[in-house]
Amino acid sequence: MFPNPQDALPFPKKPNLEQYKKLAKELVRAAKKDDDALIQWSSQWVSLLMRRSGVEITKNLPVRTDRWIRQVANFAKRELVAAKKSATLTKAQFVIARAEGFESWPKFAQYIDKVANSSSAVAQFEESADAIVTGDIAKLKRLLRDNPKLVRAKSSREHGATLLHYAAANGVEGYRQKTPKNIVEITNVLLDAGADVNATCDVYGGDCTTLGLAATSVHPENAGVMNDLLGVLLDRGASIDQHNSAGNDQDIVFACLANGRLGAARFLVERGAKLDFVSAAALDRLDIVQQQFNPDGTRKKSLSKELMQEAFRYACGYGGTRVVEFLLERGADLAEHSGDGQTGTHYACIFGRLDTLKVLLKHNPPLEATNQYGGTVLGQSLWSAAHGGDPEVYSQIIETLIAAGAKVPDRHVPVNPTIDKLLEKYGSHPEPNWWWYGEEPVEKRSR
């Protein structure tokens, strides 16, 4: 729920407290009018910040300008419009402070006062954080040389991250979640300067370390430096089995898998990270999975049915085909889901696991079972294909599902030219009120 540390708005290059006080007064007036006035206020503020901050919102960042506008307006409505009498200046100031990543207006005001002085430690910390995420190693070295205490300092924002945490591109403010190609060199610079490799910050409900945040981040993976980054952190003393290091009350390998970081999970296991039952299933470690079953095939008391089913879904999603076969033979339920309707077969198709899907189909899974979005297994496959899935892989998955009896819809939202042509062969045609816009199919009437 907004606001959280990742959704924090950027600052103008020269923030001014008096301007923020004026902004709070404008918010009070908007809140006493209607929802449209709040949206307009939010839109004007966010748009102004984007112009004056110089922040560039690229495709892979977890923040968007339009999303910020909605989030800020909705948060302001919750805080100020429950009863119009509550639309006070104090609450308006609280909304602004929280949207910028601070716990209170006094802390926010104190930050503005300090960051306005370019020679202050707060201003230098912000400049250093920007240098890290942009890959400006020369500037970072200069700042650390001028103020050696920066390397152990913590952000004024509520997450309390150190500079090293920014190297993970995760947990901190979303517009700074970027991984430059030289991040490994930057990490070494920070560690050489005295950064605490096991320092924690307050995100995702836990005391998160740089290792945990980096291992669960998509950005080092996309930059092609994940293993090198994790390796240098481990070589410099990062604790590999510190529980909750990636947040959400999880061990690090499971956290990697829960966030789609299969490569990082494998790397950490190779470096000695412990494996829980579900993670072992996902990684197709049949030797570990077998230890939780008796010789007659029954589950040991330490393994609940719920945990077995979770392991089954993860094995389906990550292509743990040997484990999938083993668990099916020991009673894994093909129709079971965790409340979202996503069965193991849905999982296999979401992640493009054709070999695993073929194993599942031998056991007659319920192909027409729908998830919470109304998607059958084939419908989910079409969505996954339209949102970044490999057309060649998904063409094979779709053909395999149809051959197994999956019902082909008469109409479908456009997927991509390759799969649209394949579906036409089976009598399905793209919906006429949708078109391709950039990389996403978009409903015409919505534009």
Secondary structure, 3 states (H helix, E strand, C coil): CCCCHHHCCCCCCCCCHHHHHHHHHHHHHHHCCCHHHHHHHHHHHHHHHHHHHCCCCCCCCCCCHHHHHHHHHHHHHHHHCCCHHHCCHHHHHHHHHHHCCCCCHHHHHHHHHHHCCCCCHHHHHHHHHHHHHHCCHHHHHHHHHHCHHHHHCCCCCCCCCCHHHHCCCCCCCHHHCCCCCCHHHHHHHHHHCCCCCCCCEEECCEEECHHHHHHCCHHHHHCCCHHHHHHHHHHCCCCCCCCCCCCCCCCHHHHHHHCCCHHHHHHHHHCCCCCCHHHHHHCCCHHHHHCCECCCCCECCCCCHHHHHHHHHHHHHHCCHHHHHHHHHCCCCCCCCCCCCCCHHHHHHHCCCHHHHHHHHCCCCCCCCCCCCCCCHHHHHHHHHHCCCCHHHHHHHHHHHHHCCCCCCCEECCCCHHHHHHHHHCCCEECCCEEEECCEEEEHHHC
